[in-house]
Amino acid sequence: MTPRERVLTAIERKCPDRTPADYKAEPTVNRYMLEHLKLDALDELLEYLQSDVRRLEPRYVGPPNKCFADGVFADYWGIRSKHLKADHGSYDMHVHTPLWDAKSVADLEKHDWPTCDIFDYSVMREQCARYRDCAIMYEGADLFTRPCILRNMENVILDMVERPEMAHYLFERFTDFYCEDVTRAVEATDGAFDIYGEWSDYGTQRALLMSIPMFRTYIAPYLQRLIDRCHSLGLKFMAHSCGAIRPLIPDLIAMGVDLLDPIQVAAEGMEPAGLKRDFGGKIAFHGGICTQHTLPFGTPRDVEEAVLDRVATLGAGGGYILASSHDISADTPPENILAMYKPELRTIAR
């Protein structure tokens, strides 16, 4: 099979010639992997690892990030962050924004909301042509976590309880943007990509962040709208949520999610065998190789055993794309990354 055929067959929960694989890592990881392997570009690394997935990215043509005192900057959503160094790599710490202080819908309306005019989607056509034999994913939508960063999670949860009109306004603004975003991307590429990914987090390590009724009232209508838009455009829909989200999976299936990411196996209730047993006939899985323990702190053999287990459980009969349970972090040894992508480990139990 071609990489594209392999991925789409897995998403259809049918058996490809081998378990497909996807690679995504922090920029620091990409840099040291290129150096370790003496390669020049990310595409070369993806080829070396035999990843079956490639990603699209429009060109940003909007205004530059606004800069404030003490190294704080704001992105096009107005999210303010400060870049900090860590023991391994670096990260952006989100800080106070004016919307944290909003008290009404009128306050939210005053915000400088972005439009999709900040992107030039035409560059995605060439990317699709370059990756035509691979499964192509366009991702970045976020209907819950990014609003929580912009507004502050505590405020958003309180809005959902005490100020529902503010919560609905916030989620609708983001949904409007991403429905337009995917539509423009499809138009610019003549529908030449396969998967649209939405990235929100609904779980902690032990439980959901909200009740199921609250999810159905405040999140599901907007997520459903984006799923329906993607399906109407001929795309598969990948939903992301870290954490212990097992109780939410039936709702995601009912909404039409095709592919569930990232299968955080260290979280409560996310054991691969149980997920496959209970949901494998209704949804495909993406992820499952632990970035909390196995990849950063295990041995290459530990990683190989994790891959073999996921292929044998989540991948039995198809329905699984091998990937990490989060972007691979900068504390992960190169040897463990190479162990994860050994092609001989991806033989499917039929």
N, C-alpha and C positions, 0 to 999 in steps of 0.2 A: 504494500500500500504506500501511497504518498503520505507525508506527514499530515496533510489536510484530511485525507480520507481516514487516516488512523484516528484522528481526534474526533471528527464528526461521527464516526462509527461508535466510538466510546460514549459520546454524548447521547446517542440514540440507544444506549444500553445494549449494544450488540458487541460481538466479539471481534476486535481487530486482529491484525497479525501479531501484534505485541502491545503491551501497555504503552500508550503515548506518554510523553514527558513534557513538562513546562519548567522554565527556569526564570526566577525573578529574585533579584538581590539588591541590597543597598549599593549605592555608587562606589563606596569604598571597597566592597567585595569585588565588584566588576574590575576595578583597577588592579587589585592584587592578584586576581585570577589571570588577567591578561599578562601581567608581569611574570607570574609563576609559569605560565604556559608559553611565554614568549610570542604572544599574539598581539595584533595591532588594533582590533576593533571588536565591539560587542557582537556583531554578526558572526565573526570568526569564532568567538567563544561559544555561541549558541550552536554553531555547526559542530564544533569539537565535542560538545556535550550531547549532541544529537537531540536537541530540543525540537519538538514538533510545532511549537507555537511562536508566532512573532507578534509584536505590538505596534500599533499605529500611534502617531502623535501629530496633531495639527501644529502649525507654527503660531506662536503667540505674537500678536501685533498690537496689543493693547498698550496702555500707559505703563511705564516702569513702576516697580514697587515703590510705595511711599516709604520714606525713611524718617525715623523719629530719634529722640535722644536715647543714649545707652545702647545703641546697636539694634533697636527695635525696628522692624519693617512690617509692612502690610501687603498682602497679596491682593489679587483682583477681587476677591470676595470681601476684603476688608479685615480678614483675619490677621491679627498682629502676633508676631513671633520674635524670638531672639535666638540667634544661632549659638549653640554651646558645644564645647568639646566634651567627649566622654573618654573612658579608658580605651575604648575601641571605636574609632570613627567619631561622629558628631551627630547632633540632633537639633531640631527646632523646638524650643519651649514656647508654647502659646501663652500669651499674656492678655491683660485686660483690653477690651475694645469698647467703643461707645455703646454698642448694642447690649452689652452686659447690663447697662443702666436703663434700658427701655422699659416703659411702664404701660404701653398701649400699642395698638396697631398703628396709630398715627406716628408714634416714635419709630416703629419699624419701617414705615413708608418713607421716612426721611433719609433712610440709608441709601448710599450710592450703589444700587444693585447693578451687577454687570450684565451685559448681553453677550450673545455668541459672536457679535462682531469683533470681539477681542481676538478671535482665532481666524487664521487663514487655513481653510480645510483643503485647499487645492493641492497642497503638498502631499496629501495622503494618497492621491492617485498613484504617484510614482512609488510610494512605499508598498502599496498593494501589488503593483507590477513586479517589484523586486522580490516579494515574498509569496508569489502566486502558488507555489507548491506546498506552502505551509498553511496551517490553520492561523487565521489572522484575528486578533482580538483588539478591540478598542475599549478602553476602560477609563475610570476616573470619576464617574458619577458617584455621588454620595448624598443620599436623601435624609440621613439622620445624624451621623457622626460629625460631618462638616458643619451643619447647622448648630450642633451642640458646641463646637469650638467657637464659632462666630458669636453665638448668643450666651455661651457658658452652659455646661450640661445641667448644673443645678437649676438655673433659670428655665431651661427648656422643660425639664421634668415638672417643675412647679407650674409652668404655663399649661402643661397637659392636664394638670389637676385643677388649677384655680383660674387660668386665663385661656380657655380653649381657643378663643378667636385668635390669640397671638400665635399659638402653636400651629394652627392650620394655616395662617398667613405665611409663617416662616417656611413650612414644608412645601407649600404651594409655589413659593418663589423659586426654590431649588428645583422642584419638579418641572416647572415651566422651562427653566434653563436647560435641563438635561434632556427633556423631550425634543427641544429644538436642536440641541447639540447632536444627538444621534441622527436626527433627520438630515441635518446639513452634512454630516459625515457620509451618510449613505448616498446622498445626492452627489457629493464631490467625487465619490469613488465608483459610482454606478453600482453600488451594492456589492463591491468586491471583497468585503471582509465578512467574517462568519459569526463573531461573538461580541456582545456588548457586556461589559462588566460593571456592576454597581458595588460600591465599597462602603458598607456601614457596619457598625458593631452593635449587636443587641445583647451581648452576654458578657458576664464576668467569668472568672475561672470556675465559679461554682453554680451560677444561676443566671437567669435572664435579668436584664436591667429594668424590665417593666413587666407587668402582667400581660397575659395573652389578650384579655379584653382591651387593654390600653393600646397594645400593638394594633389590634384590628380597627380601633377607632382613629388613631392618629398616624399610623405608619402605612398600614396596608392599602388604603385608598390611593395613596400617592405612588407607592411601589407598584401596585397593580396597573396604574396608568402608564408607568414607564415600561413595564413588562409588555403590556398590550401594544404600545408603540413599537417596541423592538420586534415583536412577533409579526406585526403588520408590515414591517420592512424586511422580513425574511431572515431575521437574526436569531441566534440562540442567545439565551439570557443567563448570565452567570451572576448569582447573588453571593456576596461575601459577608460573613460575620464570624469574627473570632469568638471564643468563649463557649460556655455551656448552653448551647441553643437547641438541644434535642427536642424540647417541647414545642419549639417553633417550626420544626421541619414539616409537619403535616400541613400547616398553613402555607408555607412556601411552595410545597408541591401543589396544593389546590390553586394557588395563584399562577402556576405555570412556569415556575423556575425550572430551567433545564439542567443547570450545573451548580452544585453547592461547593463553595470554597470558604475557609481553607482546611476544614476538618482538624481542629486543634485537639489532638489526641490526648493532651495532658489535662484538658478541661473535663469536668464531671459529666458523665453520660455520653462522652464522645468516642467510646470504644469502637474501632472500625468494624469488628465482626458484628456487633449489635446494630450498627447503622446499616450495614449491608443487608442483614437479615430482615430488618423492619422496613427499610425504605429503598433498597437497591432496585426493586422493580419499578420504581416511580421517579427516581431522580438519579443523575450521575454525580460523581464526586471528583473534586480537584483539590489536591494538597495531601496532608496526612503525615508528612515527615517532620518530626518535631523540631522546632527551632528554639524551644526552651531548654531541652535537655540533650537529645541525641546528637543533633548536628553540631552544636558548639562544644559539648563536653564529652561525647562518646568517642569511641575509636572508629576507624574505618570499618572494622568488622561489625560494630554495633549498627552503623548506618546501613551496611549491606543487609543485615538481618531485618532492620525496619522496612527496607524496601521490599524484601522478599515477602514479609508478612502483609504489607499493604497490597501488593500485587495479587497475593493469594486470597485475600479477604475482599477488599474493596474492588479488586479487578477481576474477580472470578466471573467468567462469562461476559466480561466487558463492563463498561460503565464507570471507568476510573481513569483519571489523568494524574500521573505521578508528579507531585510538586511539593514544595516545602509548606509548612503550616503558617508561614508568614514570609515576608521578604527575608532572604538569608542575611543574617546579621554579621557585623564585622568581627565578631569573636569566634567565627567558624573557621577551622583550619582548612586550607585548600584540599588536603588529602580526603577530608570528609565529604567535600563537595564532589570530588572526582569519584569517590566510592558510590555516592547516591546515583550518579548518572551512568553507571556501567550498563551498557545495553543488554548484556547477557542476563541481567537480573529481571528483565521485564517480560519474561515468558509467562503467558496467561494460562491459568488453570481452566480447562474447557469442560 
